[in-house]
């Protein structure tokens, strides 16, 4: 095997290791039921390597998407990847135990035992929709204002264990980037070119 072919083989192996396996992400589905017919559903994703490692925070999730409903009628949706945090970025707080499969609640909405998604501290304001779980209540925010009618008190029977999260069937495989396919085609072309040079 000449040096050109050895180089091509080495590059192809590197490409296979880099692009072939792909990265994987764990996806959790979210459900929450508040008062007065208000509910929330959604999902979040994080690196598969973080499963069963304990608490993860907002810096370790790849996406968070939620939808708020009143009596099953959609009131609004928002996602990190699609919409960003908006004006609530400074107060974004997310605490989830990947080992127990449970959100950490009961403390301040901006603390290590609280949740503050797309809202200002305490859920007082949001760009479109949001969710907050603080030391006294959980509830949703809609069109800039916290909805007191949706709130449920922390420690009550209805609140216990909410919101819930269910891991989807295994980690989802993120598709191979287009650049990986292009690199593979380029390497194949180099191999053919090398073969032609040798036979010429």
Buried (B, 14 or more C-beta within 10 A) or exposed (E): EEEBBEEBEEBBEEBBEEBEEEBBBBBBEBEBBBBEEBBBBBBBBBBBEBBEEEBBEBEBBBBBBBBBBBEEEEBBBBBBEEBEBBEBEEBBBBBBBBEEBBBBBBBBBBBEBBBBBBBBBBBBBBBBBBBBBBBEBBBBBBEBEBBEEBBBEBEEEEBEEBBBBEEEEEBEEEEBEEEBEEBBEEBEEBBEEBEEEEEE
